[in-house]
């Protein structure tokens, strides 16, 4: 049942309603060194480069998102880096769903959601793996960290942003 629920959540996240009234920035490369995909963000959202890709924050800093391109054998190391960051921020994981694999627009995606608490209250952490089908075999790993309030407030923009991913 949990697997079906996760697949439904992923599908809704990708094909749900959009926020047409918001101003959207130009497409940003998800990764600078190996630009396998671009994503469009709202104009007022902050973004910057990180070692393996792109970091995006909502203006109210209720949601942080990282898109990073990594070889499959480095996903565990990336996870350790994120675990250390979350521990430093006081995030404690309380439960997780099973990982669900699904094909989206002809590319394999995997989705895991973890419920957590932080010093500011309940949080959601999502890990999304996207296979861009590139010769290097690298995977786009998206890490999403949001407060429950931020998740509700920015849900439409997140859906629109994920739908905007264009692969090169």
C-alpha positions as CSV (number, residue, x, y, z in Angstrom):
1,X,0.0,0.0,0.0
2,X,2.8,2.4,0.9
3,X,4.4,1.7,-2.5
4,X,1.2,2.7,-4.3
5,X,0.9,5.8,-2.2
6,X,4.4,6.9,-3.0
7,X,3.9,6.3,-6.7
8,X,0.8,8.4,-6.5
9,X,2.6,11.2,-4.7
10,X,5.4,11.1,-7.3
11,X,3.0,11.1,-10.2
12,X,1.0,14.0,-8.6
13,X,4.2,15.9,-8.0
14,X,5.1,15.6,-11.6
15,X,1.9,16.2,-13.4
16,X,-0.1,18.2,-10.9
17,X,-1.4,21.8,-11.4
18,X,1.0,24.6,-12.0
19,X,1.3,28.1,-10.8
20,X,0.8,30.2,-13.9
21,X,0.8,33.6,-12.1
22,X,4.4,33.4,-10.9
23,X,7.3,34.9,-12.8
24,X,9.8,32.2,-13.9
25,X,13.5,32.6,-14.5
26,X,15.4,31.3,-17.4
27,X,16.4,27.7,-17.4
28,X,19.4,26.9,-15.1
29,X,21.9,24.1,-15.8
30,X,21.5,21.5,-13.1
31,X,25.2,20.8,-13.3
32,X,27.8,23.2,-14.6
33,X,30.6,20.8,-15.5
34,X,28.4,18.3,-17.3
35,X,25.2,20.1,-18.2
36,X,22.9,17.1,-18.7
37,X,19.7,18.9,-17.8
38,X,18.3,22.4,-17.1
39,X,15.5,23.4,-14.7
40,X,13.4,26.6,-14.5
41,X,12.9,28.2,-11.1
42,X,10.7,31.1,-9.9
43,X,12.4,34.4,-10.4
44,X,12.4,35.2,-6.7
45,X,14.0,31.9,-5.6
46,X,17.7,31.9,-4.7
47,X,20.1,29.5,-6.5
48,X,23.8,28.9,-6.6
49,X,26.3,26.4,-7.6
50,X,27.5,23.6,-5.3
51,X,30.3,21.2,-5.9
52,X,28.3,18.7,-8.0
53,X,25.4,20.8,-9.2
54,X,22.9,23.4,-8.1
55,X,21.3,24.5,-4.8
56,X,17.9,26.2,-4.8
57,X,16.1,27.9,-1.9
58,X,12.7,29.5,-1.5
59,X,12.8,33.2,-0.5
60,X,11.4,32.4,2.9
61,X,14.0,29.5,3.2
62,X,11.3,27.0,4.0
63,X,12.5,24.7,1.2
64,X,16.1,23.8,0.2
65,X,16.7,21.7,-2.9
66,X,20.0,20.3,-4.2
67,X,20.4,18.8,-7.7
68,X,23.7,16.9,-8.0
69,X,25.2,14.8,-10.8
70,X,27.0,11.8,-9.4
71,X,28.3,8.4,-10.6
72,X,26.2,5.6,-9.1
73,X,29.1,4.4,-7.0
74,X,29.3,7.8,-5.3
75,X,25.6,8.0,-4.2
76,X,26.4,6.5,-0.8
77,X,29.1,9.1,-0.2
78,X,26.7,11.9,-1.2
79,X,24.1,10.4,1.2
80,X,26.7,10.6,4.0
81,X,27.5,14.2,3.2
82,X,23.8,15.1,3.3
83,X,23.3,13.1,6.6
84,X,26.2,15.1,8.2
85,X,24.6,18.3,7.0
86,X,21.2,17.3,8.3
87,X,22.7,16.3,11.7
88,X,24.4,19.7,11.9
89,X,21.1,21.4,11.3
90,X,19.4,19.3,14.0
91,X,17.3,17.2,11.7
92,X,16.2,13.8,13.1
93,X,14.6,11.3,10.8
94,X,11.4,9.7,12.2
95,X,10.3,7.4,9.3
96,X,10.8,6.7,5.7
97,X,8.8,5.2,2.8
98,X,10.0,2.5,0.6
99,X,11.9,3.7,-2.5
100,X,9.6,3.6,-5.5
101,X,10.9,3.4,-9.1
102,X,8.9,4.8,-11.9
103,X,9.5,5.9,-15.5
104,X,8.8,9.6,-16.1
105,X,8.9,10.9,-19.6
106,X,11.0,8.0,-20.8
107,X,13.6,8.2,-17.9
108,X,13.9,6.1,-14.8
109,X,13.2,8.0,-11.6
110,X,13.3,6.7,-8.0
111,X,11.5,8.4,-5.1
112,X,12.0,8.1,-1.3
113,X,10.3,10.4,1.3
114,X,11.5,10.6,4.9
115,X,9.6,12.4,7.7
116,X,11.8,14.2,10.1
117,X,11.9,16.9,12.8
118,X,14.1,19.9,13.0
119,X,14.5,22.6,15.6
120,X,11.8,24.5,13.7
121,X,9.3,21.6,13.7
122,X,8.2,18.8,11.4
123,X,10.1,18.4,8.2
124,X,10.0,16.5,5.0
125,X,13.1,15.2,3.3
126,X,12.8,13.6,-0.2
127,X,15.4,11.9,-2.3
128,X,14.8,11.7,-6.0
129,X,17.1,9.9,-8.3
130,X,16.8,10.7,-12.0
131,X,18.6,8.7,-14.7
132,X,19.3,11.3,-17.5
133,X,20.5,8.4,-19.7
134,X,23.9,9.9,-20.4
135,X,27.0,8.1,-21.6
136,X,28.8,8.7,-18.3
137,X,26.1,6.7,-16.4
138,X,25.8,9.5,-13.9
139,X,22.6,10.0,-12.0
140,X,20.9,13.3,-11.0
141,X,20.2,13.2,-7.3
142,X,17.7,15.7,-6.0
143,X,17.5,16.2,-2.3
144,X,14.5,18.2,-1.0
145,X,14.2,19.5,2.6
146,X,11.1,21.4,3.6
147,X,9.1,22.4,6.6
148,X,5.5,21.2,6.4
149,X,4.3,24.8,6.0
150,X,6.8,25.5,3.2
151,X,5.9,22.2,1.5
152,X,2.2,23.2,1.4
153,X,2.9,26.8,0.5
154,X,5.3,26.1,-2.4
155,X,3.8,22.8,-3.7
156,X,2.6,24.2,-7.0
157,X,5.9,25.9,-7.7
158,X,7.8,22.7,-7.0
159,X,5.5,20.7,-9.3
160,X,6.0,23.3,-12.1
161,X,9.8,23.3,-11.5
162,X,10.1,19.5,-11.7
163,X,7.9,19.5,-14.8
164,X,10.3,22.1,-16.3
165,X,13.4,19.7,-16.2
166,X,14.7,19.5,-19.8
167,X,17.4,17.0,-20.6
168,X,20.1,17.8,-23.1
